[in-house]
Amino acid sequence: YRKWISEVTITKDNIIIFRETIDEQFLNKENKLKKDESLLNSISIGVEVDEELSLTNNEIYLHTAILYPNEEKQILYILKINDKGHSVLKELNTFYKTT
């Protein structure tokens, strides 16, 4: 499967406050993958900035997702990064393909 690896660097006042590689291992490290979910058959689909939410709340909000093609499932996550560089990752939704 194709893998997306997103290198994210955030600076404030010319100082790096957040630097991470956002991929399946990052999600696993953050303990956000359920124990029954395997990374072996997954595809990461990159990272997008939620511009509106970031500007409204004066924090950085990033969206990312993991696809499980064999299960026809997609899990969406949001990563919130505050002005000190502390981050919180939350699962937003799980979608299943319906026929």
NULUMMAR-243910 format. One record per residue: residue number from 1; y, z, x of N, C-alpha, C, O, CB in turn. Coordinates in nm, 3 decimals. Atoms other than C-alpha are relative to their C-alpha. Glycine has a CB too. Example, Ala and Ser with C-alpha at 12.3 -4.5 7.8 and 13.67 -1.06 7.14 Angstrom:
<recs>
<rec 1, <-0.119, 0.000, 0.089>, <-0.450, 0.780, 1.230>, <0.120, 0.000, 0.090>, <0.118, 0.066, 0.194>, <0.003, 0.125, -0.099>>
<rec 2, <-0.119, -0.006, -0.082>, <-0.106, 0.714, 1.367>, <0.109, 0.073, -0.077>, <0.220, 0.090, -0.026>, <0.046, -0.142, 0.041>>
</recs>
This chain:
<recs>
<rec 1, <-0.119, 0.000, 0.083>, <0.000, 0.000, 0.000>, <0.125, 0.000, 0.087>, <0.124, 0.049, 0.200>, <0.000, 0.121, -0.094>>
<rec 2, <-0.128, -0.003, -0.069>, <0.359, -0.051, 0.102>, <0.061, 0.139, -0.012>, <0.060, 0.200, -0.119>, <0.096, -0.107, -0.058>>
<rec 3, <-0.061, -0.134, -0.002>, <0.533, 0.269, 0.203>, <0.149, -0.013, 0.030>, <0.189, -0.093, 0.115>, <-0.069, 0.091, 0.105>>
<rec 4, <-0.142, -0.011, -0.030>, <0.905, 0.344, 0.195>, <0.021, 0.131, 0.073>, <-0.027, 0.236, 0.031>, <0.087, -0.008, -0.128>>
<rec 5, <-0.038, -0.120, -0.074>, <1.036, 0.586, 0.452>, <0.152, -0.002, 0.006>, <0.211, -0.094, 0.064>, <-0.066, 0.005, 0.145>>
<rec 6, <-0.146, -0.005, 0.005>, <1.396, 0.688, 0.396>, <0.050, 0.109, 0.093>, <0.017, 0.226, 0.077>, <0.050, 0.025, -0.145>>
<rec 7, <-0.065, -0.094, -0.090>, <1.590, 0.852, 0.676>, <0.134, 0.036, -0.062>, <0.220, -0.051, -0.078>, <0.018, -0.059, 0.145>>
<rec 8, <-0.122, -0.043, 0.068>, <1.864, 1.056, 0.510>, <0.077, 0.094, 0.093>, <0.025, 0.196, 0.138>, <-0.032, 0.070, -0.135>>
<rec 9, <-0.089, -0.085, -0.079>, <2.155, 1.200, 0.709>, <0.128, 0.019, -0.080>, <0.190, -0.078, -0.124>, <0.030, -0.062, 0.141>>
<rec 10, <-0.124, -0.032, 0.072>, <2.447, 1.376, 0.539>, <0.089, 0.079, 0.094>, <0.046, 0.176, 0.156>, <-0.030, 0.081, -0.132>>
<rec 11, <-0.096, -0.071, -0.084>, <2.757, 1.483, 0.727>, <0.114, 0.054, -0.086>, <0.147, -0.001, -0.191>, <0.056, -0.092, 0.110>>
<rec 12, <-0.118, -0.058, 0.063>, <3.047, 1.703, 0.626>, <0.092, 0.042, 0.113>, <0.053, 0.118, 0.202>, <-0.037, 0.122, -0.094>>
<rec 13, <-0.097, -0.029, -0.105>, <3.359, 1.725, 0.842>, <-0.057, -0.035, 0.138>, <-0.042, 0.040, 0.234>, <0.041, 0.148, -0.004>>
<rec 14, <0.059, 0.052, -0.124>, <3.176, 1.521, 1.111>, <-0.113, 0.087, 0.056>, <-0.146, 0.074, 0.174>, <0.106, -0.014, 0.104>>
<rec 15, <0.113, -0.083, -0.041>, <2.892, 1.778, 1.127>, <-0.119, -0.035, -0.089>, <-0.107, -0.041, -0.211>, <0.035, 0.153, -0.010>>
<rec 16, <0.120, 0.030, 0.077>, <2.538, 1.688, 1.023>, <-0.047, 0.127, -0.069>, <-0.076, 0.228, -0.004>, <-0.113, -0.059, 0.091>>
<rec 17, <0.045, -0.117, 0.076>, <2.438, 1.926, 0.744>, <-0.140, -0.020, -0.055>, <-0.205, 0.076, -0.095>, <0.096, 0.029, -0.114>>
<rec 18, <0.134, 0.029, 0.053>, <2.116, 1.751, 0.633>, <-0.053, -0.124, 0.069>, <0.014, -0.227, 0.073>, <0.002, -0.019, -0.156>>
<rec 19, <0.067, 0.116, -0.061>, <1.875, 1.522, 0.817>, <-0.149, 0.015, -0.025>, <-0.214, 0.105, 0.028>, <0.032, -0.011, 0.154>>
<rec 20, <0.143, -0.005, 0.034>, <1.530, 1.452, 0.677>, <-0.053, -0.141, -0.018>, <0.021, -0.234, -0.049>, <-0.023, 0.084, -0.130>>
<rec 21, <0.073, 0.121, 0.037>, <1.274, 1.177, 0.641>, <-0.059, 0.027, -0.137>, <-0.139, 0.119, -0.154>, <-0.111, -0.038, 0.106>>
<rec 22, <0.048, -0.018, 0.136>, <1.205, 1.141, 0.270>, <-0.117, -0.096, -0.021>, <-0.098, -0.217, -0.027>, <0.114, -0.024, -0.105>>
<rec 23, <0.122, 0.077, 0.023>, <0.848, 1.024, 0.214>, <-0.102, 0.094, -0.065>, <-0.067, 0.206, -0.105>, <-0.057, -0.061, 0.134>>
<rec 24, <0.101, -0.084, 0.063>, <0.520, 1.157, 0.075>, <-0.018, 0.133, 0.073>, <-0.039, 0.236, 0.010>, <-0.132, -0.075, -0.007>>
<rec 25, <0.018, -0.123, -0.076>, <0.490, 1.409, 0.356>, <0.112, 0.101, -0.028>, <0.087, 0.221, -0.032>, <-0.005, -0.030, 0.149>>
<rec 26, <-0.111, -0.089, 0.036>, <0.835, 1.550, 0.272>, <-0.029, 0.068, -0.134>, <-0.011, 0.189, -0.148>, <0.135, -0.080, -0.007>>
<rec 27, <0.031, -0.058, 0.131>, <0.729, 1.597, -0.090>, <-0.113, 0.101, 0.012>, <-0.109, 0.207, -0.052>, <-0.038, -0.110, -0.100>>
<rec 28, <0.111, -0.092, -0.019>, <0.406, 1.758, 0.021>, <0.046, 0.128, 0.071>, <0.006, 0.238, 0.034>, <-0.113, -0.068, 0.081>>
<rec 29, <-0.053, -0.115, -0.074>, <0.591, 1.985, 0.268>, <0.079, 0.092, -0.092>, <0.076, 0.214, -0.077>, <0.089, -0.048, 0.116>>
<rec 30, <-0.079, -0.079, 0.094>, <0.820, 2.096, -0.011>, <-0.086, 0.059, -0.111>, <-0.035, 0.119, -0.205>, <0.110, -0.087, -0.059>>
<rec 31, <0.095, -0.053, 0.098>, <0.506, 2.190, -0.209>, <0.026, -0.049, -0.141>, <0.007, 0.024, -0.238>, <0.003, 0.151, 0.002>>
<rec 32, <-0.029, 0.054, 0.132>, <0.605, 1.964, -0.493>, <-0.111, -0.088, -0.053>, <-0.107, -0.128, -0.169>, <0.128, -0.078, 0.004>>
<rec 33, <0.113, 0.076, 0.050>, <0.282, 1.770, -0.515>, <-0.104, 0.096, -0.055>, <-0.137, 0.196, 0.010>, <-0.061, -0.091, 0.110>>
<rec 34, <0.103, -0.084, 0.059>, <0.025, 1.921, -0.745>, <-0.127, -0.008, 0.085>, <-0.152, -0.110, 0.148>, <-0.029, -0.041, -0.147>>
<rec 35, <0.118, -0.007, -0.086>, <-0.297, 2.024, -0.573>, <-0.100, -0.111, -0.028>, <-0.173, -0.151, 0.063>, <-0.067, 0.134, -0.017>>
<rec 36, <0.098, 0.103, 0.033>, <-0.500, 1.758, -0.756>, <0.050, -0.141, 0.031>, <-0.023, -0.238, 0.012>, <-0.037, 0.009, -0.146>>
<rec 37, <-0.056, 0.131, -0.030>, <-0.272, 1.473, -0.647>, <-0.024, -0.034, 0.147>, <0.004, 0.046, 0.236>, <0.151, -0.005, -0.032>>
<rec 38, <0.028, 0.045, -0.135>, <-0.377, 1.276, -0.341>, <0.106, -0.098, 0.046>, <0.149, -0.185, -0.030>, <-0.140, -0.064, 0.009>>
<rec 39, <-0.095, 0.094, -0.058>, <-0.133, 1.099, -0.112>, <-0.068, -0.128, 0.047>, <0.000, -0.226, 0.078>, <0.074, 0.064, 0.115>>
<rec 40, <0.071, 0.115, -0.055>, <-0.404, 0.856, -0.003>, <0.020, -0.127, -0.082>, <0.026, -0.236, -0.027>, <-0.147, 0.031, 0.009>>
<rec 41, <-0.013, 0.117, 0.088>, <-0.361, 0.626, -0.303>, <0.137, -0.007, -0.065>, <0.150, -0.053, -0.179>, <-0.107, 0.002, -0.107>>
<rec 42, <-0.134, -0.003, 0.056>, <0.012, 0.667, -0.353>, <0.092, -0.095, 0.075>, <0.064, -0.138, 0.187>, <0.057, 0.141, 0.004>>
<rec 43, <-0.104, 0.083, -0.060>, <0.319, 0.457, -0.283>, <0.133, 0.070, -0.023>, <0.168, 0.103, -0.136>, <0.001, -0.145, -0.062>>
<rec 44, <-0.135, -0.053, 0.016>, <0.661, 0.603, -0.214>, <0.093, -0.118, -0.022>, <0.072, -0.225, 0.035>, <0.045, 0.086, 0.124>>
<rec 45, <-0.085, 0.115, 0.033>, <0.941, 0.387, -0.352>, <0.144, 0.017, 0.046>, <0.234, -0.049, -0.006>, <-0.001, -0.023, -0.149>>
<rec 46, <-0.134, -0.011, -0.056>, <1.241, 0.500, -0.154>, <0.087, 0.103, -0.068>, <0.041, 0.181, -0.151>, <0.068, -0.132, -0.006>>
<rec 47, <-0.096, -0.100, 0.046>, <1.551, 0.702, -0.229>, <0.125, -0.070, -0.050>, <0.171, -0.167, 0.010>, <0.034, 0.101, 0.115>>
<rec 48, <-0.126, 0.050, 0.055>, <1.856, 0.630, -0.443>, <0.096, 0.116, -0.020>, <0.055, 0.225, -0.059>, <-0.023, -0.076, -0.133>>
<rec 49, <-0.104, -0.100, 0.024>, <2.183, 0.823, -0.461>, <0.042, -0.008, -0.146>, <0.069, -0.117, -0.197>, <0.123, -0.020, 0.095>>
<rec 50, <-0.056, -0.007, 0.135>, <2.286, 0.935, -0.809>, <0.149, 0.023, 0.016>, <0.194, 0.137, 0.027>, <-0.068, 0.113, -0.087>>
<rec 51, <-0.144, -0.006, -0.027>, <2.654, 0.856, -0.765>, <0.075, 0.085, -0.103>, <0.156, 0.170, -0.067>, <0.059, -0.140, 0.003>>
<rec 52, <-0.074, -0.070, 0.106>, <2.775, 0.987, -1.100>, <-0.026, 0.150, 0.006>, <0.068, 0.229, 0.003>, <-0.040, -0.055, -0.138>>
<rec 53, <0.033, -0.143, -0.005>, <2.591, 1.319, -1.081>, <0.055, 0.064, 0.127>, <0.102, 0.178, 0.124>, <-0.153, 0.020, -0.007>>
<rec 54, <-0.052, -0.053, -0.126>, <2.693, 1.365, -0.716>, <0.150, 0.022, -0.007>, <0.200, 0.126, 0.037>, <-0.034, -0.094, 0.116>>
<rec 55, <-0.146, -0.013, 0.009>, <3.062, 1.305, -0.786>, <0.041, 0.107, -0.100>, <0.137, 0.181, -0.078>, <0.064, -0.134, -0.038>>
<rec 56, <-0.033, -0.096, 0.105>, <3.063, 1.517, -1.101>, <-0.022, 0.144, 0.046>, <0.056, 0.232, 0.011>, <-0.085, -0.027, -0.124>>
<rec 57, <0.037, -0.136, -0.038>, <2.900, 1.821, -0.937>, <0.036, 0.037, 0.143>, <0.011, 0.149, 0.186>, <-0.145, 0.020, -0.020>>
<rec 58, <-0.041, -0.025, -0.138>, <3.036, 1.788, -0.582>, <-0.117, 0.044, 0.089>, <-0.101, 0.126, 0.179>, <0.110, 0.105, 0.004>>
<rec 59, <0.121, -0.017, -0.080>, <2.681, 1.795, -0.441>, <-0.065, -0.138, 0.009>, <-0.027, -0.229, -0.065>, <-0.098, 0.109, -0.063>>
<rec 60, <0.070, 0.127, -0.012>, <2.450, 1.515, -0.332>, <-0.130, 0.008, -0.079>, <-0.208, 0.101, -0.062>, <-0.028, -0.035, 0.148>>
<rec 61, <0.123, 0.010, 0.078>, <2.175, 1.414, -0.575>, <-0.070, -0.129, 0.037>, <-0.013, -0.237, 0.027>, <0.028, 0.008, -0.152>>
<rec 62, <0.081, 0.115, -0.036>, <1.897, 1.182, -0.460>, <-0.121, -0.007, -0.093>, <-0.180, 0.095, -0.126>, <-0.044, 0.007, 0.149>>
<rec 63, <0.121, 0.023, 0.080>, <1.620, 1.031, -0.673>, <-0.105, -0.066, 0.088>, <-0.073, -0.153, 0.169>, <0.031, -0.088, -0.125>>
<rec 64, <0.112, 0.064, -0.067>, <1.280, 0.942, -0.535>, <-0.119, 0.005, -0.094>, <-0.119, 0.078, -0.193>, <-0.032, 0.070, 0.137>>
<rec 65, <0.118, 0.005, 0.087>, <0.941, 0.864, -0.685>, <-0.124, -0.030, 0.082>, <-0.117, -0.090, 0.190>, <0.018, -0.105, -0.111>>
<rec 66, <0.131, 0.031, -0.055>, <0.574, 0.844, -0.601>, <-0.078, -0.074, -0.108>, <-0.088, -0.028, -0.222>, <-0.075, 0.130, 0.047>>
<rec 67, <0.083, 0.077, 0.091>, <0.358, 0.577, -0.765>, <-0.146, 0.020, 0.033>, <-0.184, 0.029, 0.150>, <0.037, -0.150, 0.006>>
<rec 68, <0.145, -0.006, -0.014>, <-0.014, 0.611, -0.821>, <-0.057, -0.120, -0.075>, <-0.092, -0.107, -0.193>, <-0.059, 0.137, -0.055>>
<rec 69, <0.040, 0.122, 0.070>, <-0.121, 0.252, -0.901>, <-0.139, 0.006, -0.064>, <-0.160, -0.050, -0.171>, <0.006, -0.116, 0.095>>
<rec 70, <0.135, -0.008, 0.056>, <-0.489, 0.333, -0.957>, <-0.003, 0.079, -0.130>, <-0.089, 0.057, -0.215>, <-0.096, 0.063, 0.100>>
<rec 71, <-0.008, -0.082, 0.121>, <-0.389, 0.585, -1.223>, <0.110, -0.049, -0.094>, <0.127, 0.003, -0.204>, <0.026, 0.145, 0.036>>
<rec 72, <-0.113, 0.053, 0.077>, <-0.092, 0.380, -1.348>, <0.097, 0.112, -0.039>, <0.135, 0.127, -0.155>, <-0.050, -0.073, -0.125>>
<rec 73, <-0.085, -0.118, 0.020>, <0.126, 0.688, -1.305>, <0.115, -0.005, 0.100>, <0.099, -0.053, 0.212>, <-0.082, 0.132, 0.015>>
<rec 74, <-0.117, -0.011, -0.087>, <0.474, 0.745, -1.160>, <0.062, 0.137, -0.022>, <0.082, 0.180, -0.136>, <0.103, -0.114, -0.028>>
<rec 75, <-0.065, -0.131, 0.009>, <0.633, 1.083, -1.080>, <0.138, -0.011, 0.064>, <0.152, -0.051, 0.179>, <-0.087, 0.111, 0.071>>
<rec 76, <-0.138, 0.004, -0.047>, <1.011, 1.103, -1.046>, <0.044, 0.139, 0.046>, <0.011, 0.240, -0.017>, <0.094, -0.053, -0.111>>
<rec 77, <-0.053, -0.124, -0.056>, <1.184, 1.368, -0.834>, <0.151, -0.013, 0.019>, <0.203, -0.123, 0.036>, <-0.070, 0.035, 0.133>>
<rec 78, <-0.141, -0.004, -0.036>, <1.545, 1.473, -0.780>, <0.016, 0.103, 0.111>, <-0.039, 0.213, 0.105>, <0.091, 0.034, -0.124>>
<rec 79, <-0.028, -0.087, -0.113>, <1.665, 1.625, -0.455>, <0.149, 0.032, -0.002>, <0.232, -0.058, 0.010>, <-0.042, -0.066, 0.137>>
<rec 80, <-0.139, -0.045, 0.003>, <1.987, 1.830, -0.476>, <0.033, 0.063, 0.134>, <-0.038, 0.151, 0.182>, <0.025, 0.101, -0.116>>
<rec 81, <-0.042, -0.051, -0.131>, <2.172, 1.897, -0.150>, <0.141, 0.053, -0.014>, <0.232, -0.020, -0.054>, <-0.008, -0.111, 0.111>>
<rec 82, <-0.133, -0.059, 0.015>, <2.466, 2.138, -0.147>, <0.085, -0.024, 0.125>, <0.041, -0.088, 0.220>, <-0.012, 0.150, -0.028>>
<rec 83, <-0.096, 0.026, -0.109>, <2.769, 2.140, 0.086>, <-0.036, 0.072, 0.130>, <0.028, 0.050, 0.232>, <0.137, 0.043, -0.043>>
<rec 84, <0.048, -0.067, -0.122>, <2.583, 2.363, 0.334>, <-0.126, -0.067, 0.055>, <-0.177, -0.029, 0.161>, <-0.029, 0.147, -0.029>>
<rec 85, <0.120, 0.072, -0.043>, <2.287, 2.123, 0.358>, <-0.129, 0.055, -0.054>, <-0.236, 0.005, -0.020>, <-0.006, -0.001, 0.146>>
<rec 86, <0.122, -0.056, 0.061>, <2.043, 2.338, 0.160>, <-0.045, -0.092, -0.113>, <0.037, -0.142, -0.190>, <0.024, 0.145, -0.054>>
<rec 87, <0.052, 0.093, 0.100>, <1.817, 2.131, -0.061>, <-0.100, 0.067, -0.092>, <-0.169, 0.162, -0.056>, <-0.063, -0.121, 0.069>>
<rec 88, <0.097, -0.043, 0.100>, <1.613, 2.186, -0.375>, <-0.059, -0.126, -0.060>, <0.014, -0.215, -0.105>, <0.066, 0.092, -0.111>>
<rec 89, <0.071, 0.116, 0.054>, <1.351, 1.936, -0.489>, <-0.067, 0.040, -0.131>, <-0.137, 0.141, -0.137>, <-0.104, -0.054, 0.101>>
<rec 90, <0.061, -0.029, 0.130>, <1.246, 1.924, -0.854>, <-0.065, -0.126, -0.055>, <-0.015, -0.237, -0.037>, <0.106, 0.054, -0.100>>
<rec 91, <0.064, 0.111, 0.070>, <1.004, 1.707, -1.047>, <0.074, -0.021, -0.131>, <0.097, 0.072, -0.207>, <-0.153, 0.029, -0.026>>
<rec 92, <-0.073, 0.032, 0.123>, <1.189, 1.528, -1.325>, <-0.094, -0.040, -0.113>, <-0.095, 0.023, -0.219>, <0.099, -0.112, 0.025>>
<rec 93, <0.086, 0.056, 0.105>, <0.930, 1.327, -1.518>, <-0.126, -0.059, 0.060>, <-0.129, -0.096, 0.178>, <0.074, -0.105, -0.081>>
<rec 94, <0.120, 0.076, -0.034>, <0.582, 1.183, -1.506>, <-0.018, -0.104, -0.109>, <-0.016, -0.074, -0.229>, <-0.127, 0.094, 0.013>>
<rec 95, <0.019, 0.111, 0.093>, <0.527, 0.843, -1.664>, <-0.140, -0.059, 0.019>, <-0.188, -0.071, 0.131>, <0.109, -0.108, 0.020>>
<rec 96, <0.130, 0.067, -0.001>, <0.195, 0.681, -1.754>, <0.015, -0.133, -0.069>, <0.086, -0.144, -0.169>, <-0.110, 0.086, -0.067>>
<rec 97, <-0.003, 0.131, 0.063>, <0.146, 0.316, -1.835>, <-0.079, 0.008, -0.131>, <-0.190, 0.063, -0.135>, <-0.059, -0.110, 0.094>>
<rec 98, <0.071, 0.003, 0.129>, <0.053, 0.267, -2.198>, <-0.032, -0.144, -0.033>, <0.043, -0.235, 0.002>, <0.085, 0.064, -0.113>>
<rec 99, <0.041, 0.136, 0.036>, <-0.130, -0.033, -2.333>, <0.013, -0.024, -0.147>, <-0.016, -0.133, -0.195>, <-0.142, -0.028, 0.043>>
</recs>
